[in-house]
Amino acid sequence: MKLTYKIIFTLFLLILFFRIMAQSPRFDSYKILKNKKSVDVSSILQDKQGYIWLGTNYGLVKYDGVEFQLFTEDDGLYDNQVSTISQDQSGTIWIGHKSGKISQLIDNNILKFNPEEGLSLEEVSSFFIDQNAVLWFSTFGEGVYYYSGENRKRLYNLNSDNGLLDDYVYDMVQDKDSNIYFATDKGISVYSPMHNEFYEDITMSDGLPDNIVKHLILDGSYLWIAMEDGGICKYNIESKKFSLVTNWEFGSINDFISINENEIWVSTKRKGIVKINYDENNITWYTVYGKNNDLPDNRTKTIFKDRESNIWIGTGNGLAVRKNNSFEFLNEKDGFIIKDIFSFVMDDLGNYWIASQEGLFIASKGKMGEINQKLLFTDPMSPYSFISLYKDNLGNIWAGTYGYGVFKINPITLEIINYNTQNGLSNDNIIHISGNKDNIWLSTLGGGVTKYCENNT
């Protein structure tokens, strides 16, 4: 009879349960250009039609979801060294070059931008379209430029002679009051277009961890700041106070994106991609993705989230994408060693309870993203094989076994109560557990369903 139960149980598991195939969070890497080595992707854009555009060391690349199309100086670009790209409200794609030149893509035609004032001789580092549809671009050595005018547009330059902290400018953002923040090698300069003046500096003397500021994101009244050596911090532009993202040990930052209010992804110079999670107390933990996770290179240049929430990563050796999904897979590389998982549930403390053939585990993530796991029944001779889990309305965890009934566990005190056929269960093989308010329903293998009432009525 016992052998028959085991055969039935095995067949049941094959039908009912999925075996979790553990693997690390993976990225899809793309071979962008055939017969081209070390394609350096420095900028990524999704246009209004949904196409992905890449700025590379071989020219401008368009990806339609199937094929990559390369545009070069033979197609009208100033040159093939593309440093940054952006799109304005009219649909024009602006293409900045390391030479300081700027090309435009208008209605599938590539044109050379040639204002009568001339262009910069230094690399174009970023574009920005302000609230009045004025085009701005920053440079590595000549400050920033803007192209404006009602009847006749002209190109204007703002640099250190006008009050900009430094002429080496990486990035620009604008707040709700139209003020523009410039990330430079000597801190952040704040400019008022309304008054045509720089009126505030944010530097290390104000609490900024590092004056070399690489990238900015403005979220309401909070300015997120990525730095060369100082990691990431958050600055309240109203209260003028800093909040630091602590324990940064991953070197220089090139770019970053905000996924949600508790998660940031960071592109680093040599350490791959770093995912930062943080809570309301500003406690942070990190997950690092690199070549072991199928990134083509640990030298990540830029990171971009498209409208479908796919994450695109430009590296020194090609392109990778993390497709949008709700799953994060863990394996031995992450410190996760549990196999043959049949059920799992999260308790009110945020811990994961995992039922497996090897026993009952409690797993959680540490502050640095490491996996901490504990085998609840530590006796090496423990015969328990756990196959079902449920959290009741009081927060207790119910763990069903094959052959030994069900265990009710308080996740705070770890107090354990065992119920089996000796105290009322119809069968000791608990294949599924569910409940409604005070009632717990235990589905068994061969004994039907047993109902347990918490208030003993």
N, C-alpha and C positions, 0 to 999 in steps of 0.2 A: 504493500500500500504506500509506504514511504517513497519507494522508487517511482511509483506512478505519479505521486504528487510532484516529485522533482521534474519528471518529464513534462507534465502539464504546465508546471510553473515556468520551465524554460521556454516552451512554446508560447506561453502567454507573454513573456517578456519580449520575445522576438516580434510579436505583433504590436504590443502596447507601448514599448519604450524605445526612445531614440538613444543611441549611444553617442555621447558627445565626443567628437573628434577634436581634441585640443590642438590649437595652433596659435601662433603669435598673430597679433594684428598685422595684416598683410597689405602691401601696396602693389598695384599693378604698374610695372615699369614699361615704358614705351620706347621702341626704337624709332626716333623721330625722323631721322634722315639716313637713308641707306648710303653706305660707302663714306659716311662722315664719322670721324672719331671725336670723342669728347665734345658733344654738343652742350654748350654752356647756356642754360636757360636762366636769364636774369630777370624776366618780367612775364607775368601772366595776366590775361584779360579775357573776360567773357563779354561779347558784344550784345547789342540789343536783340539780335536774332538768335542768340544762344551759342554761337560758335566760340571756340576757344582760340585765342591768339597768343603766340609766344614770341618774346624778344630773345634772340640767340646771337651767338658769335658767327653764325652763317647767314643771318638775315632775319626776316619776319616770317613766321610760320603760322598757317591757319589749319585748325583741326576741326573737321566736320563730324566727328564721331566714328569715322571709318578710316579716312586717309589724312595724311599731313601734306600740305601744299606749301612750298617754299617760295618766298619773294625775295629777290636780291637787287643789287644795283643794276642788273640787266633789265629789271622790271621797273626801274625808276627810283629806287632808294638812293639816298646820298651815298651810303656805303653799307656794308654788311654787318657792321658791329652795332647791334641794337642794344641799348642799355635800358630803356623803359618805354612803356606804351600805355595809352589811355584813350578813352572815347568821350566826346562831348555830347551835349544834348541833341545836336543836329545829326549825330551818327558818324561824324568824322573821327577816324582813328589817328591819333597823334603818335608819331614814332620818333623817339629821341635816340641820338647816336652818341657813342663815346667820343666822337670828334667834335661834339657841340652842335652839329647840324640837326635839323628836324625835317622829317618827311611826313606826308599826310596820305591817308587812304580815304578817298572820297568816291563813293559809287563805284567801287572796285577798280578805281584808277589811282595809281601812286603818283603823287606830285611832290615837288621839292618846295618846302616852306621857305620863302625868301623875302622877308620884310626889308624895307629900304634902309632900316637902321642897322641891318646886319645881324648875325647870330653870334652866340658865344663861341669861344675857342676851347672851352672846357666841357667835359662830359656832362650830358643832361642826366640828372639823377632821378627826377620824378616830375610828373605833371599833376596839376590840380585845377579843377574847374570850380570857381567860387559861386556864391549864391546869386550873383548877377551875371552868370554865364561868361565871366572873364577867364581866359586861359592864363594860368601861371605855370612856369617851369623853373625848377631849381638846378643848380650846377655845382660841380666840384671845383670851385675856385673863383667864380665870378658872381656869387650871391644868387639872387632870384630875378626873374623877368616876368612881366605881365604884358599881355597884348590887349589893348583896350582903345576905345574911342567910339563916339556916336556916329559921326558922319565919315570919319576916316580913321581907321585903326592904326595905332602906332605901338612900337615895342618899347617898354620902359624897363629900366634896370634899377634894382635896389641892392645895395651892398654895404660893406662895413663903413663906408663914408657917410651913409645915410642913417647909421645907427644899428644895423644888423650886427649881431655878436661876432659872426665869422662868415667868410665868403664860401666856406665849404658847407653846403646845405644838402641834407639827405631827404627831408620829407616836409609836408605841409598839411595842416588841417584847419578848419574854420569852425568857430563856435556859433551859437544861436544869435549872438550880438554882432556877428560879422567879423570879429577879430580873428586874425590868422596867426597860427603858431608855427614857427619855423624851427626844425631840428637841425642844429649845427654842431660843429666840432668844439664849440665853447659854451654849449648850453642851448636854451630855448629862447628865441626872440619872439615877442608878441607885437603884432602890427595892427593898427586900426586903419582900414581903407577909408573910412569916413573922414578921419582927420589927417590921413596921409602921413602917419608917423609911427615909429616904434616907441611904445610907451612902457614896456615892461620886459625885464629879463628874468629867466628862471635858471639858476646855476647852482653849483655845489655850495656856495655861500648861503643859499636859501634852503638847503637840505637835499638837493638833487644828488643821488649817489655817484654819478659820473657825468662829466660835462659833454662827452662825446655821445650825442643822442642820434640813434639810427632810424627809429621809426616811431610814429605817433598814431594813436587811435583815440578819438573823442567819443565818449559815451555819456550823453547828458552833461552833467557838471564834472564828470571825471575824465581826466586826460591820462591815458595809459602811455607809458614811456618805456621804450626799449633802448638800452645803452650798449656801448662797446664792451665794457668790462663790469658794469654795475648791475647787470641783469635787467629786471623789469620792476617798475614801481607805478603806483597810481597817485595822481595829483588832483586834489579838489580845487578847481579853478575859482571857486567862490570863497572857501575858507582858507585857501593857500596852504593846505596841509598835505603831507606825503604819507602814503601807506606803502610799505616795502613788501615785495614778494621775497621771502627769506630763503636762505640756503641755496642760492644760485651758484652752481659749480660747473657750468657747461660752456664757459668761454664767451666769445664774442657773438653777438646777435646780428643777423642780417634783416630779419623780417618777422612779423608775427600777426596772427589773426585771433579774433575773439569768437569762440564757438557759442558760448552762452555766458550767463552771469557768473558761472563757477568754473569755466574752462577756457584756457588759452593754449594755442599751438604756436611754437616758436621755431623759426628757422635759424640754425646756428652755423657758424663759419666752418667748424670741423667736427661737431658732435652729433650731426644728424638733426632729427626733429625731436623737440622736447615738448611733451604735453604736460601742462600745469593745471592741476585741480586745486581749488582752495575753498575753504568754508567761510561762514560768516565771521569767524574769529581770525580770519586771515592766516589760518594754518594751511600750509601748502604741502603737496606731495607731487612727485614727478614720475613720468614714464618716458623713457628714451627709445626712439625708433631709429634704426640705422640700416646698414647693409644686411644685417641678420634678418631684418623684416622686409627684405626685397627692395629697399631703396637702392637706386643705382649708384649712389655716392653719399658719403657722410658730409660732403661739402654742399650744404643746401643754401641756395642763393635767395629764393623767394618762396612764399607760400600764399595760396589763394583759395577762398571758398566760393564756389559758384552758387547759382540760384537754386540748384537742387541739393545743396549742402555737400557735394563732393569736394574733397580737399585735394588740390593740385600742388605739387611740389617741384620747383625747378632746382636742379642740382648742377654741379660742375661736370656732370657726365650724363645728362639726359633728364627725362621727365618721369614723374610717378604720380599716381592718383590713388587716394583712399576713397573708395566708393561709399556713398552714404548708406549706412545700415545701423541697426540698433545693437549690434553684437560686438563684444570684445572677446577674442579667443585667447586663452591662456594655456601655456604648456610648461615643460620643465625649465625652459629658459627664464620664465617668469617666476620660478619657484613653486609652480603648481604641479604636484605629483600625483594627484588623485585620479584614478582610472575607473572604468566601469561605473559611471554615474547613472543612477536610476531616477533621482528626484532631487530638487533643491528648492529652498525657500529662504526669504530674508526676514530676520526678526526685527523688532522695533528699535534695536540698537544699531542696525545697519550691517550686522554680521550675516554671512551666508551659511546656511546649514545644508550639508551635502550628504545625501544617502547613497552609499556605494556598497559594492560587494566586499570592500575592505573594511567597512565600518562606518560610523557616523562622524563626520568632520564639521568643525566650525572654521570658516575662513573669513579673513578681512584683509583690507589693504592698509599698509602702514603709511606714515607721513611722506615717505619718499617713493611711494608706489609699489613697495615690495609686498609680496603675498605672505601673510601669516596664516598658518593653518594648524589646527589642533585636533587630534583624535580624541573623541570624548571618552570612549571606553579604552583605556590604555593597556589593559591586560593583554599581553601577546597571545594568550590562549582563548581570548574572547571569541565565542562562536557566532556572534551576531552578524547577519548580513541584512543591511537596511535597504528597503525598497520603496518606501513611501514617506512623505512628509506633509505636515499641515500646521499652520499657525492659527490658533483660535482667537476669539474676540478679547481674551485677557492677555494675549501675547505669548501664551505657552506654546511650545513646539511639541507636536505629536510625531513620533518616529515609528513607523511600522516595520516589522522585521519578517523574515521568512523563518517560521518555526518557533518564534519566541514572543509572540504577541506584539503589543505596542507599548512604547515608553512615552510618558508625559514629562516634559522637562521645562523647568523655569530657566529662561536664558540668562537671568541676572544672577541667581544663586546657584544655578546648575543642580538644583534639587531634582531627583529622578524618581518617578513612580512607574512601576511596571504592571500592566494589565494583561492577563492571559486567560486561558480556559479554566484555570483554577479559581478565578474570581469574576467569571461572568462572560468572557468572550466566547463566541460560538466556534471560533477556529483561530489558531495562532499564526496563520499566514495572512498578513495584512497587506493587500495589494494596492489599496487606495483609501485615502482619508479625506473627508469633506465635512462641512459643518454649517450650521445656521444658528446664530446667537449662542445659546447655551447647549445646543445639541451637537454632538459629534457623531458622524456616521463612518463606520469602519467596514469597508468591503473586504471580504475574506476569500481565500481560495478553497472552496469546498464547504464553507459554512454559512454562506449567504451574507447578510448584512447585519451588523450589530450596532445598536444605537446607544450612545452614552450621553447622559444628561448631567451637566455640570452642577446643577442645583439639587440633584438626586430626586427629582420628581418624576 
